[in-house]
Amino acid sequence: MLRKSNVMLLAVILTLAVVLAACGNNNNNGGNASPSTAASKEPASTDSASSDAPAPSAADLPEVTLSLTFPGTAPKDEKKVEEAINAYLKDKINAKIDINMIDWGQWDNKINLAIAGREPMDILFTASWNGHSNNVAKGAFLALNDPNGKYGNLLEKYGQGIIETLPPAFLAGAKINGFNYGIPTNKELAEQGGVIYRTDVANELGLTTQLDAVKTIKDLEPILAVVKEKKPELVPLYLKDGENFNAHYFAKYDHLGDGQIDGVVMKNGTDTTVKARYDFPIYKETLAVTRDFFQKGYINRDAATAQLSPQDAMKAGNVFMGVFPLKPGKDAEVANAANLQGKLKQIAMTDRTVSTGETAGSMLGITTTSANPERAMMFINLLHTDKQLNNLLNFGIEGDHYTRNGEIITATANTPNYAIGSAWMFGSQFLNYVWDNEDPNKWALFKAFNENAINSPALGFTFNAEPISSQASVLNNIRKEFDPGLDTGAIDPGKADEFIKKMNDNGLKDIIAEKQKQLDAFLASK
């Protein structure tokens, strides 16, 4: 069993801002945290947080349209909900929102092209695992708390609700060179890898007892074999690039700020020596098991090129199991989005861990091509403080896409037409209503989820990619050439040797050296 230190996780998380300023004495791994305070604070009100600075009146603001771009499959009723949001925003900030959803499979390519082409965008989803640090180095995002920036300190001016309700650990952990280039979602801090499966199929095939005993990837083999034999119309295990057993949340790689730039330490270890992923035994061990599953026909044949997210794949109705980052009630969230209410269950298969990347694991940034950064910040602030707006964006129109009894909501016949499953992306999840098939104590469970989580030995550190941005771009293209096939079992693990050589020949050692230098400086300052 992995060692857990006796240092309180709560102390680490809530003092992360101080740690980043070179104070504190945390050692490597975490212990207990108070369920009541370890995660995020609820906003003080359901409408808007108070601020000493007077908010501008909507009547004094010219009407603008803001684009909101995030990954996901656009639902049938997107425009209907967009119109309802815009009507609501009229008296709030006199802005309209143009929702722009991009399918997960096309997300990276489309966003990279948009950033490279300097396309006008306003509010853009970003995350540590999705190239955030590298995109900051490319100049894609505004520094939101820079008093000397073109627009001043946008967070101070228009984000007081964020400052008052978002625990300091999130903003502190997401900083790059002292600035925030995205506003984190107020949600759980720990992460855990696992699978979500169809309970109706498991019950029919008599697999429930076996599933309850699953601890490792190899334990899944006999279960997947039965599903393949007895339910040939189903994909036993759905994988894709980025959503597999080698994903950071499953393999426990801490990329130190950007999941698309190699050079990691292990979140559940104690060593602070930065290495390439493939220098850890778990990398090739995982490739071998995944390849075995693929050759036995357990994994979707298009895994290396698949574009559907695991959630959308399960919604299609022909998938038994998928790999997911877990949290309390993740199975119910996916079930609601996939129209499989009461038919999904999750199995946790890794340690719960906390790294700086989790503080920046889901953010909304304002692009440097935005024509209205001030209004964009006002909108992000509302997502953290305005309960009606938050739930409208996440769940649609009350009485149409759901009915409500207090904080509990129930699906309607029209729920599938606006089931975006993106609540973890926007503002404060502590404003979200709870579906009637979820635990009514969901938010208390979120807070308790951080108890006994293991701290990454690099907790508090965020890598600045600017010194190696050119090498990082080259290596990211190489990664895209090899990772999808290797990580999903679609190509022989022997190809990893060619991958490793190509990475080393194109500057990986320079990147690892730069990461190590920055990490060592951070650790020495503590």
Secondary structure, DSSP 4 states (H G I P E B T S, - for coil): -----SB-HHHHHHTHHHHHTT-----SSB----TTTSSPPPPSSSS----SSPPPPGGGSPPEEEEEEEESPPPTTHHHHHHHHHHHHTTTTSEEEEEEEE-HHHHHHHHHHHHHTT---SEEEE-GGGTHHHHHHTT-B--TT-TTSTT--HHHHH-HHHHHHS-HHHHHHT-BTTB-SSEEPBS---BEEEEEEEHHHHHHHT-HHHHHT--SSGGGHHHHHHHHHH-TTSBSBB-BTTBSTTSHHHHTEE-TT-TTS--BEETTS-----B-GGGSHHHHHHHHHHHHHHHTT-B-TTTTT--S-HHHHHHTT-BSEEEEEE-TTHHHHHHHHHT-TT-EEEEE-S--EE-HHHHTSSEEEEBTT-S-HHHHHHHHHHHHH-HHHHHHHHH--BTTTEEEETTEEEE-TTGGGG----GGGSSBGGG--EETTS-TTHHHHHHHTTTTPEEPTTTT-----GGGHHHHHHHHHHHHHHHHHHHTTSS-TTHHHHHHHHHHHTTHHHHHHHHHHHHHHHHHH-
